[in-house]
Amino acid sequence: MHDESKERGSFKGSLGFVLAAAGSAVGLGNIWRFPYLAAKNGGGVFLVVYIVLALTFGFALLTSEVAIGRNTKQSPLTAYGKLNKKWAWIGLFAYAVPFLIMPYYSVIGGWVIKYFVAFATGHGVEAAQDGYFGDFITGQYEPIIYMSIFLIACAVIIYIGVSGGIERSSKIIMPVLLILVVGISIYSLTLRHTSADGVTTTGLDGLKVYVVPDFEGMTITKFFGVFVDALTQLFFSLSIAMGIMIAYGSYVPDKSNLVKSINQIEFFDTFVAVLAGVMIIPAVYVFNGTEGMTAGPSLMFVALPKVFADMGSIGNVIGTLFFAMVLFAAITSGISILEAIISSLIDRHELSRPKATILETIFALLIGVFVCFGYNVLYVELKLPNTAPGGSAQILDVLDYISNNIMMPVVAIGTCLLVGWVLKPKFVKDEATKNGEKFGRSLLFDIMIKYVSPALLIILLLKSFNLL
């Protein structure tokens, strides 16, 4: 057996890289956040803005990060410094982002396992009751147990190695994930429900709400809000500015066609993000109308279980399949977040893969316990710049805000400045076309990485501090 504990390892082929990177991109952010944002932001209006940004802004940053990884054969922590010592600070931020995300992502992954178990054991109706979610997350022991199971599952895959763990698991999980997403989406469109006053609503009515642009009351200020939401979503969706794509890029063989792989990742991600909306919005709309589209965790853990309960006896089966799909998506993202940290420890401190994995798992476990305690013994009501009126933030929200709203835009701005102005865009293009490939969208890449992306990111950062 090939020993990957003594070296960095690599993907055996382009398919493994594409599936692993797409798996990273297809995570909880796509499945619970994308549909909510689409419903909130005029359906089709959000979809169009998102797709345009994915093909421009997302493309420029994704290509840059993968090219940096493959060129340096280094992790996020060390890659930037290898390219230019003065810009090594970006690597510290790019390492800190996944380090902060992994503990709370594992907590949410634990919540997904809890709901999967509830539906799989025939307790879906109980899971739909008011107070079920609140009672679970405020419990002292259960959330920690489920969080630990999720974290250890991700750690085992990382421990095995790049080709044996990440690549092999992605080749199994991703096809199953895609089949479940497509299957549940089709089922969602066939739903019908007649209310007490005799009005029948269908899944196709919900699909219209999702895909048809709603310009009613759309002002410049509102459109700016849609734009910022779509831009923020891209970070989650494409796994950019999290160190992940640099780590995965560093495992891509030099002979692989980078341009083609990046196009495939863009397609996979956008396809699944859009389908996540087809799965969720029609189903929620049929039973709860537009009022059912509430934000974040409450959509997945409160609104959807009620929808499954309203479906009758088939609801348990659909709920089980749905949470199995969400769990697969969470694991593929979880292993990518963990790998960005592990690869950094291997490159910077020359640790073996097993040692680095065990060390980081212990850190993530300890911080994860604190996150769980944030809903009971360490409960606090904090206000952050992005806290909704009347709402409050806990430890999980604080880690999420620091990593996503502050650090990720800083990493992305640094990457744009380094690639656009110091290394020059030619650096990325040369890396992407080293086997004679054609670099499509060449002029677009230059304009985005040098001018447009940094400007958009500065706007995003100012918005994070409520300065806009």
C-alpha positions in Angstrom: 0.0 0.0 0.0 1.3 3.5 -0.9 2.2 5.3 2.3 0.8 8.8 2.2 1.7 9.6 5.8 5.3 10.5 4.8 4.4 12.8 1.9 1.6 15.2 0.7 -0.1 12.8 -1.7 -2.0 13.7 -4.8 -5.1 13.0 -6.8 -4.8 10.1 -9.2 -6.7 11.9 -12.0 -8.8 14.9 -13.0 -12.1 13.2 -12.1 -11.1 12.7 -8.5 -10.1 16.4 -8.2 -13.4 17.6 -9.9 -15.6 15.4 -7.6 -13.6 16.3 -4.5 -13.7 20.1 -5.3 -17.4 19.9 -6.3 -18.1 18.0 -3.1 -16.4 20.7 -1.2 -18.5 23.3 -3.0 -21.7 21.4 -2.5 -22.2 21.7 1.2 -24.7 23.0 3.8 -24.3 26.6 2.5 -25.7 25.4 -0.9 -28.5 23.4 0.6 -30.0 25.5 3.3 -28.7 29.0 2.5 -29.1 29.2 -1.3 -32.9 28.4 -1.4 -33.6 30.8 1.5 -31.7 33.6 -0.2 -33.4 33.0 -3.6 -36.9 33.1 -2.0 -36.0 36.2 -0.1 -34.5 38.0 -3.1 -37.1 37.8 -5.8 -36.5 34.2 -7.0 -35.2 34.4 -10.6 -33.6 37.8 -9.9 -31.3 36.2 -7.4 -30.6 33.2 -9.7 -29.6 35.4 -12.6 -27.3 37.6 -10.4 -25.8 34.5 -8.8 -25.0 32.7 -12.1 -23.5 35.9 -13.6 -21.3 36.3 -10.6 -20.3 32.6 -10.6 -19.1 32.9 -14.2 -17.1 36.1 -13.6 -16.1 36.8 -10.0 -16.2 33.1 -8.9 -14.3 32.0 -12.0 -11.5 34.5 -11.4 -10.9 33.6 -7.7 -11.4 29.8 -8.2 -9.0 29.7 -11.1 -6.4 31.8 -9.1 -6.6 29.6 -6.0 -6.3 26.3 -7.8 -3.4 27.6 -10.0 -1.6 28.9 -6.8 -2.0 25.4 -5.2 -0.8 23.5 -8.3 2.1 25.8 -9.0 3.5 25.8 -5.4 2.5 22.3 -4.5 1.8 23.8 -1.1 -1.1 24.2 1.4 -2.8 27.6 2.0 -0.6 28.4 5.0 2.7 28.1 3.0 1.7 28.7 -0.6 1.4 32.5 -0.5 4.8 32.9 1.2 6.4 30.6 -1.4 5.2 32.9 -4.2 6.2 36.1 -2.4 7.5 36.4 1.2 5.8 39.8 1.7 2.4 38.3 1.0 2.8 35.3 3.4 0.3 37.0 5.8 -2.6 35.9 3.4 -1.6 32.3 4.2 -2.2 32.9 7.9 -5.7 34.2 7.3 -6.4 31.4 4.7 -5.4 28.9 7.4 -7.4 30.6 10.2 -10.6 30.5 8.2 -11.0 26.7 8.0 -9.6 26.4 11.6 -12.5 28.5 12.9 -15.1 27.0 10.6 -14.4 23.2 11.3 -15.7 23.2 14.9 -19.0 24.8 14.3 -19.5 23.1 10.9 -19.1 19.8 12.9 -21.8 21.0 15.3 -24.2 21.6 12.5 -23.1 18.3 10.9 -24.1 16.7 14.2 -27.6 18.3 13.9 -28.0 16.7 10.5 -27.0 13.3 11.8 -29.6 13.7 14.6 -32.4 14.4 12.1 -31.3 11.7 9.8 -31.5 9.2 12.7 -34.9 10.6 13.7 -36.4 10.1 10.2 -34.6 6.8 9.5 -36.0 5.3 12.8 -39.5 6.4 12.0 -39.6 9.4 14.4 -40.1 12.1 11.7 -43.4 13.2 13.2 -41.8 13.9 16.5 -39.0 15.8 14.7 -41.6 18.1 13.2 -43.1 19.1 16.6 -42.6 22.7 17.9 -39.7 22.9 20.2 -38.0 19.7 19.1 -35.0 21.5 17.5 -34.7 23.9 20.5 -34.9 21.1 23.0 -32.2 19.2 21.1 -29.6 22.0 20.7 -30.0 23.2 24.3 -29.3 19.7 25.6 -25.9 19.3 27.3 -24.8 15.9 26.0 -26.6 14.9 22.8 -25.3 17.7 20.5 -21.7 16.9 21.7 -22.1 13.2 20.9 -23.5 13.9 17.4 -20.9 16.6 16.7 -18.1 14.1 17.7 -19.5 11.4 15.3 -19.5 13.9 12.4 -16.0 15.2 13.1 -14.5 11.7 13.6 -16.1 10.5 10.3 -14.4 13.4 8.4 -11.1 12.8 10.3 -11.0 9.1 9.4 -11.3 9.9 5.6 -8.5 12.6 6.0 -6.4 10.2 8.0 -6.5 7.6 5.2 -5.0 10.1 2.7 -5.6 12.1 -0.5 -6.2 9.4 -3.1 -7.2 6.6 -0.7 -9.5 8.8 1.5 -10.6 12.1 -0.1 -10.6 11.0 -3.8 -12.1 7.5 -3.2 -14.8 8.7 -0.9 -15.8 11.6 -3.3 -16.1 9.1 -6.2 -18.6 7.2 -4.1 -20.5 10.0 -2.3 -20.9 12.5 -5.1 -22.8 10.3 -7.6 -25.1 9.2 -4.8 -25.6 12.8 -3.7 -26.4 13.9 -7.2 -29.0 11.0 -7.7 -30.7 12.0 -4.4 -30.7 15.7 -5.3 -32.3 15.0 -8.7 -34.7 12.5 -7.3 -36.0 14.7 -4.5 -36.2 17.7 -6.9 -38.5 15.7 -9.2 -40.6 14.5 -6.3 -40.9 18.0 -5.0 -42.4 19.2 -8.3 -45.1 16.5 -8.2 -46.5 17.7 -4.8 -50.1 18.9 -4.4 -51.9 20.2 -1.4 -55.4 21.6 -0.9 -55.9 24.0 2.0 -58.9 24.1 4.4 -60.4 26.9 2.2 -60.2 24.7 -0.9 -57.2 26.3 -2.6 -54.9 23.7 -4.3 -51.2 24.6 -4.5 -48.8 22.5 -6.6 -45.0 22.1 -6.7 -45.0 23.8 -10.1 -46.5 26.9 -8.5 -43.6 26.8 -6.0 -41.2 26.4 -8.9 -42.6 29.6 -10.5 -41.9 31.5 -7.3 -38.3 30.3 -7.4 -37.3 30.7 -11.1 -39.5 33.6 -12.4 -37.9 37.0 -11.6 -40.1 39.1 -9.3 -39.3 42.8 -9.9 -42.2 44.0 -7.8 -41.0 46.7 -5.4 -37.4 46.2 -6.7 -35.4 49.4 -5.9 -31.7 50.1 -6.4 -31.2 49.6 -2.7 -33.0 46.2 -2.8 -31.1 45.1 -5.9 -27.8 46.0 -4.1 -29.0 43.7 -1.2 -29.6 40.9 -3.8 -26.2 41.5 -5.2 -24.4 41.4 -1.8 -26.3 38.2 -0.8 -25.4 36.5 -4.1 -21.7 37.5 -3.7 -21.6 36.2 -0.1 -23.2 33.0 -1.2 -20.5 32.4 -3.8 -17.9 32.1 -1.0 -19.9 29.2 0.5 -20.8 27.7 -2.8 -17.4 27.7 -4.5 -15.3 27.2 -1.4 -13.2 30.2 -2.2 -11.0 32.2 0.3 -11.1 29.2 2.7 -7.7 27.7 1.7 -9.6 24.6 0.4 -9.0 25.1 -3.3 -5.3 25.9 -2.8 -4.9 22.6 -0.8 -6.9 20.6 -3.4 -5.0 22.4 -6.3 -1.7 21.3 -4.8 -2.7 17.7 -5.2 -3.6 18.1 -8.9 -1.1 16.4 -11.3 0.7 18.8 -13.7 -0.6 16.8 -16.7 -4.3 17.5 -15.7 -6.3 20.0 -17.7 -6.9 22.7 -15.1 -9.2 24.9 -17.3 -11.5 22.0 -18.1 -11.6 20.9 -14.4 -12.5 24.4 -13.2 -15.3 24.7 -15.8 -16.7 21.4 -14.5 -16.5 22.5 -10.9 -18.4 25.7 -11.8 -21.1 23.7 -13.6 -21.5 21.1 -10.8 -21.7 23.7 -8.1 -24.2 25.9 -9.9 -26.3 22.9 -11.0 -26.6 21.6 -7.4 -27.2 25.0 -5.9 -30.0 25.7 -8.3 -31.4 22.1 -7.8 -31.3 22.7 -4.0 -33.8 25.4 -4.5 -36.0 23.1 -6.7 -35.9 20.5 -3.9 -36.8 22.8 -1.1 -38.8 25.9 -2.4 -41.7 24.0 -4.1 -42.1 21.6 -1.1 -42.2 24.4 1.4 -44.4 26.6 -0.8 -47.0 23.9 -1.3 -47.5 23.4 2.4 -46.5 26.7 4.0 -46.6 29.3 1.3 -43.9 32.0 1.0 -44.0 32.5 4.8 -42.4 29.1 5.3 -39.1 30.3 3.7 -37.3 31.3 6.9 -33.6 31.9 7.4 -30.8 29.4 8.0 -31.2 26.5 10.4 -34.9 27.1 11.0 -35.6 26.3 7.3 -33.8 22.9 7.4 -34.5 21.8 11.0 -37.9 23.4 11.7 -39.8 24.2 8.4 -38.8 21.1 6.3 -39.6 18.4 9.0 -43.1 20.0 9.2 -43.4 19.7 5.4 -42.3 16.0 5.6 -44.9 15.4 8.4 -47.6 16.9 6.2 -46.8 14.5 3.4 -48.2 11.6 5.4 -46.6 8.1 5.6 -44.2 8.8 2.6 -42.9 11.8 4.6 -40.6 9.6 6.7 -39.0 8.1 3.6 -38.6 11.4 1.9 -37.2 12.9 5.1 -34.7 10.1 5.5 -33.5 10.5 1.9 -33.3 14.2 2.3 -31.2 14.2 5.4 -29.0 11.4 4.0 -28.4 13.7 1.0 -27.7 16.7 3.4 -25.3 14.5 5.4 -23.4 13.4 2.3 -23.1 17.1 1.3 -21.9 18.1 4.8 -19.3 15.3 4.9 -17.8 16.2 1.5 -17.5 19.8 2.6 -16.3 18.8 6.1 -13.4 16.8 4.7 -12.3 19.6 2.5 -12.3 22.1 5.4 -10.4 19.7 7.5 -7.9 19.0 4.7 -7.1 22.7 4.3 -5.9 22.6 8.0 -4.2 19.2 7.9 -2.2 20.0 4.7 -1.0 23.3 6.3 0.2 21.4 9.4 2.0 18.9 7.2 3.7 21.5 5.1 4.6 24.0 7.8 5.5 21.7 10.7 6.5 18.6 8.7 4.1 16.5 10.7 3.0 13.1 9.4 -0.6 13.0 8.1 -1.8 10.7 11.0 -0.2 13.0 13.6 -1.6 16.2 12.0 -5.1 14.7 11.7 -5.2 13.6 15.4 -3.9 17.0 16.6 -6.4 19.0 14.6 -9.3 16.7 15.5 -8.6 17.2 19.2 -8.6 21.1 18.7 -11.8 21.0 16.7 -13.4 18.7 19.3 -12.6 21.1 22.2 -13.8 24.2 20.4 -16.9 22.3 19.1 -17.8 21.5 22.7 -17.7 25.2 23.5 -19.9 25.9 20.5 -22.4 23.3 21.8 -22.3 24.9 25.3 -23.2 28.2 23.6 -26.8 27.0 23.6 -26.9 26.0 27.3 -24.3 26.6 30.0 -22.4 29.3 28.1 -25.5 30.9 26.6 -25.1 34.6 25.8 -27.1 37.1 23.8 -24.6 39.0 21.7 -25.2 41.6 18.9 -23.1 41.4 15.8 -23.3 43.9 12.8 -25.2 41.2 10.8 -27.6 40.2 13.6 -31.2 40.4 12.5 -33.4 43.0 14.4 -34.7 41.4 17.5 -32.3 38.5 17.2 -29.2 37.6 19.1 -25.9 35.8 18.4 -24.3 32.8 20.2 -20.8 31.4 20.0 -21.5 29.6 16.7 -22.6 32.9 15.1 -19.5 34.7 16.4 -17.2 32.1 14.8 -19.2 32.2 11.6 -19.2 36.1 11.5 -15.4 36.3 12.0 -14.5 33.6 9.5 -17.1 34.4 6.8 -17.7 38.1 7.0 -14.3 39.4 7.9 -11.5 36.9 7.2 -12.8 35.4 3.9 -13.1 38.8 2.2 -9.6 39.8 3.5 -8.1 36.5 2.0 -9.9 37.1 -1.3 -8.8 40.8 -1.5 -5.2 39.7 -0.8 -5.4 37.0 -3.4 -6.7 39.5 -6.1 -3.9 42.0 -5.3 -1.2 39.4 -5.3 -2.3 37.7 -8.6 -3.5 40.9 -10.3 -0.7 43.3 -9.5 2.3 41.5 -8.1 2.5 38.1 -9.9 0.3 39.5 -12.8 -2.6 37.5 -14.4 -0.1 35.8 -16.7 1.1 33.7 -13.8 -2.3 32.0 -13.4 -2.8 31.7 -17.2 0.7 30.1 -17.7 -0.1 27.6 -14.9 -3.5 26.7 -16.3 -2.2 26.3 -19.9 1.1 24.5 -19.2 0.0 21.6 -21.4 -1.1 23.7 -24.3 -4.7 24.2 -23.2 -6.7 27.2 -24.3 -7.6 29.7 -21.5 -11.1 30.9 -22.2 -12.4 34.1 -20.7 -8.9 35.5 -20.7 -9.7 39.2 -20.9 -12.5 38.7 -18.4 -10.1 37.1 -16.0 -7.7 40.1 -16.3 -10.5 42.7 -15.6 -12.0 40.7 -12.8 -8.9 39.8 -10.8 -7.3 43.3 -11.2 -10.2 45.7 -10.9 -13.8 44.4 -10.4 -13.3 41.6 -7.8 -11.2 43.7 -5.4 -13.8 46.5 -5.6 -16.7 44.1 -5.0 -14.8 42.5 -2.1 -14.1 45.9 -0.4 -17.9 46.7 -0.7 -18.6 43.3 0.9 -16.2 44.0 3.8 -17.6 47.4 4.4 -21.1 45.9 4.5 -19.9 43.3 7.0 -19.1 46.1 9.4 -22.4 47.9 8.6 -20.5 50.8 7.0 -22.6 50.6 3.9 
